[in-house]
Amino acid sequence: MREGSVVTAAVLLTGAAAYWSTHGGVDAWREAEPREEIPVVTVEPARSVATPEPAAPITGSPDVPENLDAAGKAAVCAELLEVIRGAETALRDPRSKAAIEQLTAQRQAHQAKRVALGC
């Protein structure tokens, strides 16, 4: 059984090679389709590191009300702390120098508000 399958495979392979050489050889394919000139594309050199777009600016209350009761003061302090932690988390990601400076300034402003409230 094994010898018969080897002979069958050899006959099929020989037949395929004969068909290819008479009907679709490499030279016939090259002559059938004319080559078009491929335009040369110049590529700009890549930048050193692709930086993600800066996140939306961290928003918080711009002015801290002066007449707050204890519960309101605690709520504002908690909100300011959350904004500060968000800025610190954003600073851990690679950013441009301008984005780092903006986040640092926002964080410092919110820390100053917390100090002013006595948190």
Secondary structure as UniProt FT lines:
FT   HELIX           2..23
FT   HELIX           26..32
FT   HELIX           70..91
FT   HELIX           97..117
//
